[in-house]
Amino acid sequence: MIVGCVLGGFLIDGGHLQVLMQPVELMIIGGSAIAAFLIGAGGKTAKATLKALPTLLRGSAYTKQLYMETLLLLSNLFGKARREGLLGLEAEVEDLDNSAIFQAAPKFLKDHHATVFLTDYLRMAAAGQLDPHEMDNLMDLEIETHHHEAMGPVDALRKLADGLPAFGIVAAVLGVVHTMQSVDQPPPVLGELIGAALIGTFLGILLAYGFVGPLANLLEQRVTESSKHLECLKAGLLAFVGGSAPQVAVEFARKVIYPSIRPGFEELEEHLKENKLT
């Protein structure tokens, strides 16, 4: 839509697309911006950014269906723990591939951070190493750490977006310098040179505000959704470890979900009844 509106408006106004084809300007802007990104981000953040970008082409994984799976998973785990004790979950968390409870939640298992988060705290609860208050504090620290690290690519992309207009100006200035060296040329040639120089500013601004900036915002949204998923698990775990019944603990987890994708009380109850593992 961005490309269509920009180029479409240009064509409607009588512009010619071949004027915009300036590979040298694009090399100056793109090459310099990528180099600056790699220098400023560092190896770890650069790799994380390159890994995260392809995921933005897909829809968000944090859908209502995922949360339904998550709540069903918690319900089955808490139900078994209530019947057999927390030690009864040891076989489930130590061998996820052969756990009927976890295998019933394939979407959840695709989220590595959430899977590790849940299984680690179930182990701690089973070992009796932490009381609910200590677990609460530790969960907060872990979620904050996860969020801070996941925001690294977001910050790197935003800095890249901030720098792109400046690199566009650099390309434009170089184009003007080239034009000034050609003042002996006829006006049509000078016009083409000036137009090519201005394309640098155009490309820098378009790339910054039309692509890189919005991608950074979308990635931040995905990071926030990931942290919210962990907060959902935290609420359910703390409620159960604190002595709440499985149904009540699951309700604690449900209440943390964003209202736009939160299943209703009766909807969830029906889902749990239909899919509960005996």
Secondary structure, 3 states (H helix, E strand, C coil): CHHHHHHHHHHHCCCCHHHHCCHHHHHHHHHHHHHHHHHHHHHHHHHHHHHHHHHHHCCCCCCHHHHHHHHHHHHHHHHHHHHHCHHHHHHHHHCHHHCHHHHCCHHHHCCHHHHHHHHHHHHHHHHCCCCHHHHHHHHHHHHHHHHHHHHHHHHHHHHHHHHHHHHHHHHHHHHHHHHHCCCCCCHHHHHHHHHHHHHHHHHHHHHHHHHHHHHHHHHHHHHHHHHHHHHHHHHHHHHHHCCCCHHHHHHHHHHHCCCCCCCCHHHHHHHHHHHCCC
